[in-house]
């Protein structure tokens, strides 16, 4: 019996070491799982935010082109409203699922900023559907749209903990004349 008692501290040490090793592995696996899950959801939210912005930007581009046809915008590719109507309808239909996904997965702030942006875009669409030819009013809408878009992107960057981006208002570089 005395040999067993002499070995008991070593046996207790082995059991404690094994238990400690098991707990360290479990804790490490749990931390890795949480990191991977967070990364997956961040990637998914980024995809949702991008899809929504892309779908909204289709409508924006179409309104630029129609406004150009009406003489209110300098866009280089004017488009008559008759040709734009099916494209605008298609853009609206494509925007719905991405908007629903945004509501489901987006942060509260990003969803609110998206609503502000889409409201301005819908006002731009109304402007061109009415056939208005008011360059000053169009420029006001463009400024509102750019500010709303900038607010949306800032909310997205905040939610994804990305560094602040630029406002995309830097002047374009001049093209050398040949």
C-alpha positions in Angstrom: 0.0 0.0 0.0 2.8 2.4 0.7 4.0 2.1 -2.9 0.6 3.2 -4.1 0.6 6.1 -1.7 4.1 7.1 -2.9 2.7 7.1 -6.5 -0.5 9.0 -5.6 1.0 12.5 -6.1 2.3 11.6 -9.5 -1.1 10.0 -10.5 -2.9 13.1 -9.2 -0.6 15.3 -11.2 -1.3 13.3 -14.4 -5.0 13.5 -13.8 -4.8 17.3 -13.2 -2.6 17.7 -16.3 -4.9 15.8 -18.5 -7.9 17.7 -17.2 -6.1 21.0 -17.7 -5.1 20.0 -21.2 -8.7 18.9 -22.0 -10.1 22.2 -20.7 -7.5 24.2 -22.7 -8.4 22.4 -26.0 -12.1 22.8 -25.4 -11.7 26.5 -24.7 -9.4 27.0 -27.7 -11.9 25.2 -30.0 -14.8 27.2 -28.6 -12.9 30.5 -29.2 -12.0 29.4 -32.8 -15.6 28.4 -33.5 -16.8 31.8 -32.3 -14.2 33.6 -34.4 -15.1 31.6 -37.5 -18.9 32.1 -37.0 -18.3 35.9 -36.5 -16.3 36.0 -39.7 -18.9 34.1 -41.7 -21.7 36.5 -40.6 -19.5 39.5 -41.3 -18.9 38.2 -44.8 -22.6 37.5 -45.2 -23.6 41.0 -44.0 -21.0 42.6 -46.4 -22.5 40.6 -49.2 -26.1 41.8 -48.2 -25.0 45.4 -47.9 -23.2 45.3 -51.3 -26.1 43.5 -53.1 -28.5 46.2 -51.8 -26.3 49.0 -52.8 -25.8 47.5 -56.3 -29.5 47.0 -56.8 -30.3 50.6 -55.7 -27.5 51.9 -57.9 -29.1 50.4 -61.0 -32.1 52.6 -60.4 -29.9 55.6 -59.8 -28.0 55.1 -63.1 -31.3 54.6 -65.0 -32.7 57.9 -63.6 -29.4 59.7 -64.6 -29.9 58.5 -68.1 -33.5 59.4 -68.4 -32.8 62.8 -66.8 -30.1 63.3 -69.4 -32.7 62.6 -72.1 -34.9 65.2 -70.5 -32.0 67.7 -70.5 -31.6 67.8 -66.7 -28.4 65.7 -66.4 -25.2 65.7 -68.4 -25.0 61.8 -68.5 -23.4 60.8 -71.8 -25.9 58.1 -72.5 -29.4 59.5 -72.6 -32.3 57.1 -72.4 -35.9 57.8 -73.3 -38.5 57.0 -70.6 -40.3 54.5 -72.8 -37.1 52.4 -73.0 -36.3 52.9 -69.3 -39.7 51.8 -67.9 -39.1 48.1 -68.2 -35.5 48.5 -66.9 -36.8 50.5 -63.9 -39.4 47.9 -63.2 -36.8 45.2 -63.4 -34.5 47.1 -61.0 -37.3 47.5 -58.5 -38.2 43.8 -58.6 -34.5 42.9 -58.1 -34.2 45.4 -55.2 -37.0 43.8 -53.2 -35.3 40.5 -52.1 -32.0 42.3 -51.3 -34.0 44.8 -49.2 -35.7 42.1 -47.3 -32.4 40.4 -46.6 -30.9 43.7 -45.5 -33.8 44.2 -43.0 -33.1 40.7 -41.7 -29.3 40.8 -41.4 -28.4 44.5 -41.4 -27.7 46.6 -38.4 -30.5 48.9 -37.3 -28.5 52.0 -38.3 -27.6 50.6 -41.7 -31.3 49.7 -42.4 -32.4 53.2 -41.4 -29.8 54.8 -43.7 -30.8 52.4 -46.5 -34.4 53.7 -46.1 -33.3 57.3 -46.4 -31.3 56.4 -49.5 -34.1 54.5 -51.2 -36.6 57.3 -50.4 -34.4 59.8 -52.3 -33.9 57.3 -55.2 -37.7 56.9 -55.4 -38.0 60.7 -55.5 -35.5 60.7 -58.4 -37.5 58.1 -60.2 -40.7 60.1 -59.7 -38.9 63.2 -61.1 -38.0 61.4 -64.4 -41.4 59.6 -64.6 -43.1 63.0 -64.5 -40.9 64.2 -67.3 -39.6 67.2 -65.4 -37.0 69.3 -67.1 -35.6 71.3 -64.1 -31.8 71.0 -63.9 -31.7 72.9 -60.6 -34.2 70.6 -58.9 -32.4 67.6 -60.4 -29.1 68.8 -59.0 -30.8 69.1 -55.5 -32.0 65.5 -55.8 -28.5 64.4 -56.8 -26.9 66.1 -53.8 -29.5 64.4 -51.5 -28.9 61.0 -53.1 -25.1 61.4 -52.7 -25.5 62.4 -49.1 -27.9 59.5 -48.4 -25.6 57.0 -50.1 -22.6 58.3 -48.1 -24.7 57.9 -44.9 -25.5 54.3 -45.9 -21.9 53.5 -46.6 -20.8 55.0 -43.3 -23.4 52.9 -41.4 -22.2 49.8 -43.2 -18.6 50.6 -42.4 -19.4 51.2 -38.8 -21.4 47.9 -38.5 -18.5 45.9 -40.1 -15.9 47.8 -38.1 -14.1 49.0 -41.2 -12.0 52.2 -41.3 -13.8 55.2 -42.7 -13.8 55.5 -46.4 -13.7 58.5 -48.7 -16.9 60.3 -49.8 -16.3 59.5 -53.5 -16.4 63.2 -54.2 -12.7 63.6 -55.1 -12.3 65.4 -58.5 -11.6 63.1 -61.4 -8.2 63.3 -62.9 -8.0 65.3 -66.1 -7.7 63.3 -69.3 -4.7 64.5 -71.4 -5.7 65.8 -74.8 -3.9 64.3 -77.7 
